[in-house]
Amino acid sequence: MTTIQTPPIRDLTTIHPDPSSGLTLIKNISIPLKASPLPIRANVYIPLPPSSSSDPTIPQKRYPVLVTYGPYGKDIPYSTFFAGSFAEVNPEHKSKYSAWETPDPVYWCREGYVVVRADERGLGQSPGLLDTMSRGTSECFFDVVEWCAEQEWSTGKVGLLGVSYYAGSQWRVAARRPKGLAAIVPWEGMSDYYRDRCRHGGIFSNKFINIWWERQVLTNQYGRAGRSKITFPPDGPGARGQEETIEGNLPEEVLVANRKDQTKDNEANQFRDDEYYASKEFRLEDIEVPVLSVANWGGILLHLRGNVEGYTHAGSKLKYLRFITGRHDLPFYYSEEVELQKSFLGAFLKGEDTVGWSQPGKVAPVTVTLRKGNVGFNDAEKERVYAKREESAWPIPRTQYTKFFLTPDLGLSRSKHNGAPERVGYKALGTLANQQVVQFTSQPFEEETEITGHIVAYLCVSAVPEGDDPNTDIDLFLTLRHLDSAGKEIFYTGTAGDPVPLCKGWLRVSNRKVHEENPKHRSWLPHREYLSTDVLPVNAGEVYGVDVEMWPTNVVVEPGNRIVLEVSSGDTQGSGIFQHNSEIDRPPSKFAGQNFIHFGGGLGNCVTLPIIPPK
């Protein structure tokens, strides 16, 4: 058991009535934990009584509670954490209390909610072991939810609402079924730590984790000296200017002992049966509360898959999946999206169901945003032309899974290539700037065609290594692209407003074993366990047929446009900061050389696209 060193813990709660904002802030309240003497610290924002003669420190009524629990600093203003983003936030959700990826307290208190913003264990003003996304910190979140339900200002109904980390944590705590939890809204939030975030197809997604850890987490560790003075360019998300630890600073050696470093742990562990990953497991099927899972088509390297699979496997009787577009940081605050949040939360936290969320079958389970046309990227106004359509289920029941076969002349054809054996090669490894790729391009589509859902590619591959290391392996990086009638690629809005393709997929060929016996295995989404016991050999020159999961996508392909399947051995355009370039995970001695895709002689390569016929 890790021994946590802290200064003496004191009660330093302060109360700040703020009539101009319509709330009372109870700052640094200590929430007790069942399994630890160390508290979780939170800010509580309570609607201010309308009567000026009332004592503002005593609530005049009880309210439902919205809770966020995360690492980014409950006391760091959004304007400091990411000034460029805050400048673009819907003005209705901008206040001095606004914080990155969380609901604005001024707005939600005005709507009749108490807002509780808690610092995760080991971060901000919460002492303890810093171990992000772990079972232990989720158990602390469990205690926070139950505490909120029992307070004198609470109706006993608790809802979870937040983006990204503040969404991913919702899946984990909801599966533990804390008393009082009434509904969750995971807005762009991964649900599978291994598959969605850390190891895409078994390949370590190191660059984002490194940046995230250094800029957004480590700088905010409890007890870190000089937190209030931390600055770093360029503009972008980061825990700048957190208040100093209220109990005082800790020595560097103690800070190191008080944390689990996500960058090191992910590099050192490769498989889901490693204790590191196994300790973070939970069952989505254990979630019972109503769920509104909001997935962004542009989140092709982090959250999209998790929102879809979270919705699919959640055990809730009332669950809804909504697909949106736009940047990662802004849509959460759009007026129309906030109205969605309010109606959903009102139904289950206030008993005010204006649209029928609580009535099975009244509200369509799935709402799809249809990406049609070339409207550009990172332009919310232009993206408003995208139509929305309601569906009865996910995947869409009338999906026609259609194979497009790869051909050795770099085509995508409806007909399988049956010629003599051939192969197409490309150099393995490389960097994002000089990655060698092979692109298979379809003929122009003759009629408008919608592609919405899950994609699987089947490839017959081999490797000729550069050296004589017997431990050869192949990393497959796949990208689906969309070309207009002039052959120019159409880009979509990515997480940071960057131009991204339709979707990506990955597989380390030694991890190719598929568990068809698992109930989660589906023809349109092969199920892999990624266990150490599942590793299969990759021998030089030997051909292996592998299914590669690509993340779900949507596009309406117009007549004259084409689809491209791109194959490479590393990151290509559209990866942004979500790159897989760890030399420890991908050593040249194991991966460098020449990779091949094989055709003919009974071998067939294809990508299966989910075609949606008109209703």
Secondary structure, DSSP 8 states (H G I E B T S, - for coil): ------S------EEEEEGGGTEEEEEEEEE--SS-SS-EEEEEEEE--S-TTS-TTS-SS-EEEEEEEESS-TTS-HHHH-HHHHTTS-GGG--TT--TTS--HHHHHHTT-EEEEEE-TTBTT--S-B-TT-HHHHHHHHHHHHHHHHSTTEEEEEEEEEETHHHHHHHHHHTT--TTEEEEEEES--S-IIIIIIEETTEE-HHHHHHHIIIIIGGGBTT-TTGGG---SSSSS---S----TT----HHHHHHTB--HHHHHHH--STTSHHHHTT---GGG--S-EEEEEETT-TTTTHHHHHHHHHH---SSEEEEEE-S-SSSGGGSHHHHHHHHHHHIIIIIS--SS-TTSTTTS-SEEEEE-BS---SS-HHHHTTSEEEEESSSS-TT-EEEEEEE-TTSEEESS---SS-EEEEEE----TTT--EEEEEE---SS-EEEEEEEEEEEEEEEEESS--S----EEEEEEEEE-TTS-B--EE-TTS-EE-SEEEEEEGGG----TTSTT-BTTB------GGG-----TT--EEEEEEEEEEEEEE-TT-EEEEEEESS--TT-TT-----TTTS-HHHH-EEEEEEEBTTB--EEEEEEE---
